[in-house]
């Protein structure tokens, strides 16, 4: 609990500092995405079924925003079929291309609630490169914590195509599962108002995750709400 209180104080302090140097620019934003399969950090969240996802943000200026994100889910032997996340994050700019995002998500599942928990993140962006660190309080419904350190890079190829690669090191606090890597590569492009891409994901612990960390191919289409 002390860590969460401290995190909230950091958020408020950073936001207050940012607001003192920038005029408020209140704005709404959001997006809707359709995926052939919902996979997060290499682990299946929809049991190879399609997923419809949406997000909504209220921006309190250039640094601070609050919002909601939702997706249908499907897990073996679970009544959790929808995930709603209450999100908040603060962006701290170092330069035009380099910045940091501090984030917090309260993750709620319906109707079972077996996977309810929170996610605290620190994401650093340096041009095309990014370094992410996320802490999960209830990893995969086990009531155990897990941390993930990720490294990613976006590259423009073939003109307007975006090639995105990421590798993550996961360390769940579970004796039966050793730390493992998740890998993802995707290639996408903007097609009118829709961004379409294809991704391949996988983990180094597929045998320990009952098929949830196998190699998956995913197609997705996403559009911004304006």
N, C-alpha and C positions, 0 to 999 in steps of 0.2 A: 504493500500500500504506500509506503514512504517513497518508493521509486516512482510510482504513478503521480503522486502529489508533486514531487520534484520535477517530473517531466512537464506537468501542466504549468508550473511556475516558470520553467524555461520558455515554454511556448508563449505565455503571456508577456514575459519580459522582452522576448525577441520581437513580438508583434508590436508592443508599445514603442520600442526603439525604431522600428520601421515606419510606424505611423507618424512619428515625430518628424521624419524627413521626406514624407511623400503625401500628396493630397489623396484623400479617399477616392477610389474609383469603383463604386459598387456595381456589380454585374452578375448576371446569371449565365451559367454554362452547363453543358451536359452532352451525353452521347448515348447511342444505342448500338449494340453489337449482336450479331448472330454468329455462333460458332458451331462447327460440326461436332466438337467435343471440347468440354471445358477441362483444361489441365492447368494447374497452378504449381509452379516450381517443380515440374516434372511429375506431379502426382494427379491422377484422374480425380475429378470432382463431380463428374456426371455419368460415370460408368459407361463411357463411350457413346453416350447419347448427346444430341444437340442441346445447346444452351442459348437462352436469350438473356442478355445482360443490359443494364442501363445504369447511368450515373447522373446525378444532379448536384451542381455546386452553386453556392452563393459566395461570391468573392467580396471580401471586405477591404478591397484595395489590392495592391500588387503583391503583398506578402502573405496575407492570412485568408483562408477560406474554410468553409464548413460544407458538408454535403452527405448525400446518401448514395449507396451503390447496392445493386441487387442482382442476383442470378439464381436460376433454378439449379438444383443439385440432385444427385442420386448416389446413394451409398448402399453397399450390401448390408443387410440386417440393421437398417437404421430408418427412422421416421423423419429424418432431416431432409426435406425436399426443396427448401428455399433458404438462401443466405442473404441477410440484410446487414450491411455495414454502415455504421454512423462514423463518418470520417472528419478529421480535421488536420490541416497541415499548415506549416509556415515555411515560406521560401526566403532564403537569405542570399542575396546576390553578392558575389565577389567581383565580378566583371560582367561584360555583356554575354560571354559564353560559359562562364563558370559560376555555379551556384550550389547551394545546399538546401535540402528539403527535410524538415523534421515532421514526422507524421504519427498520428494515433488513430486506430480503428477499433471500435467496439463491434464485434462480430456476433450476430444473433442468428440462430437457425430455427426453422419452423418445419414441423410441429414438435419434434422431439427435443431439441435443445442440447443434445449430447455433445455438440461441438462448439458451444458458446465459449467465447474468450475474447482476448484483445491482442492487438498487434501494434508494436511500437517500432518505428523505423527511422533510420538516418540514411539519407541518400545523397551522394555527392556526384555532381556532374561536371566534367571537364571537357568541354567541346563535344566530340563524338564519344567520349569514354564516360563510363559511370561506375561507381562503387556503391553497393547497397549493403546495409546491415539491418536485419529484421529480427525481432524477438516475438515469439508466439507463446501465449500462456497455456493453450490447450491444443497441442499439436495433434491433428488428425483424430480428435476425440479421445485421446489417451489420458487426459488430465495431467499431462507432463509438458514441461517447457521444451522449446527447441529454438535454436538460433540459426540464421542463415546469412552467410557472407557471399555476396554476388559480385561478379565482374562482367561488364557488358560493353558493347561497342556497336554503334550505328554507322553504316557506310553507304553513301550514294553510289549505285552501280547502274550501268545501262541507261544513263541519263537521269530519269526520275524515279527509278526503283530504289527501295530502301532495303538493305541487307542488315539484319539485326541479329547479333549473336550474344549469348549470355551463358555463363557457367556459375553455378552456386555450390557452396560447401555447407551441408546441413549437419547439425549436431544435436539430434533429439536426445533428451535425458531419459533414455529407455535402454535397459540392459540388453534386451533382445535384438536391438537394431544398432549397428555400428554407424558412425558418421559416414556420409555418402555424398556423392556429387550429383547434381542435376545439370543437364545440358539442353540448350535450345538454340535452334537456328531458324530464321524466318526470312522470307522474301516477299515484299509487298509493294503496291503502287496505288496512287490515287486515281480513281476512275470516276470522273465527275464528282459528285458529292460523297462518294463512298470510297473508303480505303479497304482494299482487298489484299489478303496475304495467305500464304501457306507456310506452315511451321512443322518442324520435326522436333520432338522432345524425347528425353529418356533419362534414366538414372543408372547409377552403378550398384543399386541395391534392389533390382527388380525382384529377385528371389525372396527377399525379406519382406516385401511389401504386398504380397498376395495379388500381384498383377497390377496394382495401382501405379507402379513406377516403370511399366514396360515402355517400349518405344511406340510413340503415337504420331500419326500424321493428322494435322488439324487445318481446316479451311475456315476463314473468318471474313466477315464483312462488317465495317463499322462506319457510322456517319455521325457527324457533330450535330447537336441540336442548337439552333440559333433562333 
